[in-house]
Amino acid sequence: MKKHRPFPAGHISIMLGLVSFPCLLLLAFLGAWLLLPIEFVGVLLVYYALTFSYSLWLMRFIAVDLIDLASLYIIITFKPPRLFWRPVV
């Protein structure tokens, strides 16, 4: 149930969430940029943009909602393996 999630249950304050969100997002993109191929950062940007737009706006439109969710599942499922692999030099 949604009432048992950390924010609604009061386990995590809204202020902590507002401060943590940009820090964790920056850390994720910085880590991807430094440790993974640059193509992965592009896929991560697309994935983040789709999930963010879905949360704010796209879920209100059924056809767009289905296309957006399907796109997210396709990105997760059929990601090119070379995005996660670097040859050891």
ZIBEL-V336924 format. One record per backbone hydrogen bond with DSSP energy under -1.0 kcal/mol. CO is the residue of the C=O (numbers start at 1). NH is the residue of the N-H. If there is no record, write none. Layout:
CO/NH
CO/NH
This chain:
1/4
2/5
5/9
6/11
6/12
7/10
13/17
14/18
15/19
16/20
17/21
19/23
20/24
21/25
22/26
23/27
24/28
25/29
26/30
27/31
28/32
29/33
30/34
31/35
32/36
37/40
38/42
39/43
40/44
41/45
42/46
43/47
44/48
45/49
46/50
47/51
48/52
49/53
50/54
51/55
52/56
53/57
53/58
54/59
57/60
58/61
61/65
62/66
63/67
64/68
65/69
66/70
67/71
68/72
69/73
70/74
71/75
72/76
73/77
74/78
80/83
81/84
